[in-house]
Amino acid sequence: MPTITLIPNELKRQAYDIKIGRGLLEEFPKMLKKTRHSKYVIITDSKVKKLHGEKLCKNLKNSGTDCEL
C-alpha cells in the first residue's frame, strides 16, 4: 500500500492539497476519479518529467483520462 502525505494549502481564493509519497503514479488515476473536476495540472520539473512522465501518462490514459506531456 502506498504511503502518501497530504499537505493542505489553504489559499484565500482557492485551497488545494499537495500529495507527496511513494506509489502515487499507480494511485493517481484513482484519486482523480474521486474529484468532480474535468481538467488537472501537474507541476513538475524536467528531471521528474523525464523519470516518471511517460508512466504517469500511461496510467492516466489506461484509466480513461486524457494526458499530454
Beta strands, then each sheet from edge to edge (+ up, - down):
strand 1: 3-9
strand 2: 16-22
sheet 1: 1+ 2-
end
